[in-house]
Amino acid sequence: MKALLVPACLLALSGEAAAQLGGTIEKIDRSVTRAAGDATVIAGAGIGVATLPYRDLDDPTRVFPLPVISFESGRYRLVGKTASARLADYEALSFDAVADIRFLNFDEDDSPYLRGMDDRDGTLELGGRLSAELGPVELWVTGLADALSRHGGYEISAQAQVELSNWRPLSVRPNAGLRYQSSSLTDYYFGVDRDEALAVNCITGDCGEIFRPAYEVDDAVLPFVGISARQAFSYKIAAFAQASYEFLPDTIADSPIVEDEGRFTVFGGLVYIFGDAGRRMEQGR
């Protein structure tokens, strides 16, 4: 009998906590709906996992919490780290101004092969995106340039995505594309300047010396593939997941500070859809 009492108590507590949580979410929902009006507001959280291609990293796989925020009102949209404003529409074509954050970075103490190098930082990039919808296929061409003069370069990408599921609660979308990155961008994150070309003593193990010759990275084309999925449990709650792999060309993979030939990213979590946005999206409005 005692073995049954503990689970029963826990169930009672969890039920009470769930009721309190539900009431709190409803109050927040009403407040957000009043403030946002007809805007679509989605918020949630998840977990992200990303690999970095640099040599001998203490932690080559980074696991990080992932806040999720999406806001769409008229021609303005904010999804995660990307903000956009619709400037023009013509039938199936549209053009947006885009602001995006590049999170790629490293610190010189992340690896013995990076010791003595200047830290590399992420940056804000600005540009535009041309998109087209052809039935279940979506196409994008995006151009972005460094707005903070960190790498001083630019990227032009082309991507295609297809909707595989016609069942509205479940969305599955594989995608593939190419990124062209200027030499200023690739050399900033993967190159070794002449004043950084030093021999670094190996801290642990019997490995003698690690040499890091100067290396200049050319402009590069990076193919990538990915897939995203969303499962709606109701008009209010949905789960999401996304995975992608980016292939590094030889000019990057041959760098003395790089050991992998690609980068893998995956993340997933739960989101809550405020107001009646979920019902409007279901009805296609």
C-alpha positions, 0 to 999 in steps of 0.5 A, spaced: 500 500 500 505 504 501 508 503 494 502 506 491 501 512 496 507 516 493 505 515 486 498 517 488 501 524 492 505 525 486 500 525 481 495 529 485 501 534 486 502 534 478 495 535 477 495 541 481 501 544 478 499 543 471 492 547 473 496 552 476 501 552 470 495 552 465 492 558 468 498 562 468 499 560 460 492 563 459 493 569 462 499 570 458 496 568 452 490 574 453 496 579 455 500 577 448 494 577 444 491 584 446 498 587 445 500 583 438 493 584 435 493 580 429 500 579 429 502 571 429 506 570 436 510 564 437 514 562 443 518 556 446 524 553 448 529 547 446 536 544 445 541 545 440 547 541 438 552 543 433 559 541 431 565 545 430 570 543 425 577 546 428 582 541 430 583 538 437 577 542 440 576 541 448 569 541 446 567 540 439 560 538 440 556 544 443 550 543 446 546 549 448 539 552 450 535 554 444 530 560 446 525 560 440 521 566 438 517 568 432 513 574 430 509 576 424 505 582 423 504 584 416 510 585 412 515 584 418 517 578 421 522 575 426 524 568 426 529 566 431 536 570 429 533 572 422 529 579 421 525 580 415 521 586 412 517 584 405 519 590 400 515 587 394 510 582 391 509 579 384 504 573 384 509 567 386 515 572 387 517 576 393 523 580 395 525 581 403 530 586 406 534 581 411 538 582 417 541 575 420 546 574 426 552 569 424 554 565 430 560 562 428 566 564 432 572 561 437 576 563 442 584 562 442 584 558 448 579 553 445 584 548 442 592 548 442 592 549 435 588 556 436 593 558 442 596 565 440 591 567 435 586 572 435 579 570 437 574 570 431 567 573 433 560 572 430 557 578 427 550 582 424 549 581 416 544 585 412 542 584 405 536 581 401 532 575 399 528 573 393 523 567 394 519 564 389 513 558 391 512 553 386 507 549 389 510 544 394 517 547 392 520 553 395 526 557 392 530 562 396 536 566 393 539 570 399 545 575 399 548 578 406 554 582 407 558 584 414 554 590 417 559 590 423 566 589 419 568 583 423 570 579 417 568 584 412 565 579 407 559 577 404 555 570 402 550 569 397 546 562 398 541 559 394 536 554 397 530 549 395 525 546 400 519 541 398 513 540 403 512 532 403 506 532 408 499 534 406 497 533 412 496 540 416 498 538 423 505 534 420 510 538 416 516 535 413 520 539 409 527 536 406 532 542 403 538 543 400 542 548 397 549 552 396 553 557 399 558 562 396 562 565 401 567 571 399 575 570 401 574 575 406 569 571 410 572 564 409 579 567 411 577 570 417 574 564 420 578 559 417 585 562 415 591 563 419 595 570 419 602 571 418 603 574 425 599 568 428 603 562 424 607 560 431 609 553 434 605 552 440 608 547 445 603 541 446 600 542 453 599 534 454 601 528 451 608 526 448 607 530 442 612 534 441 610 541 438 604 543 434 606 547 428 601 552 425 603 555 418 600 561 415 594 559 411 590 564 406 583 561 405 580 562 398 572 564 396 568 557 397 562 554 395 559 550 401 553 545 399 548 543 405 543 539 406 537 538 411 530 537 414 525 540 418 519 537 421 513 540 425 508 536 429 502 540 432 498 537 438 493 542 438 492 549 435 496 552 441 502 547 442 507 544 437 514 540 437 519 542 432 526 539 429 531 541 424 537 538 422 543 540 417 549 538 414 554 543 411 560 540 407 567 544 407 571 545 401 578 543 400 580 550 401 577 550 408 578 543 410 586 544 408 587 549 413 592 547 419 586 549 424 581 545 421 580 537 422 573 536 419 570 536 412 563 538 415 559 541 420 552 538 423 547 542 427 541 539 430 535 542 434 528 541 437 523 543 442 516 545 443 513 552 442 506 555 444 502 559 439 498 565 442 492 567 440 488 564 435 494 564 430 494 557 430 487 556 427 488 562 422 494 558 420 490 552 419 485 555 415 490 558 411 489 565 413 
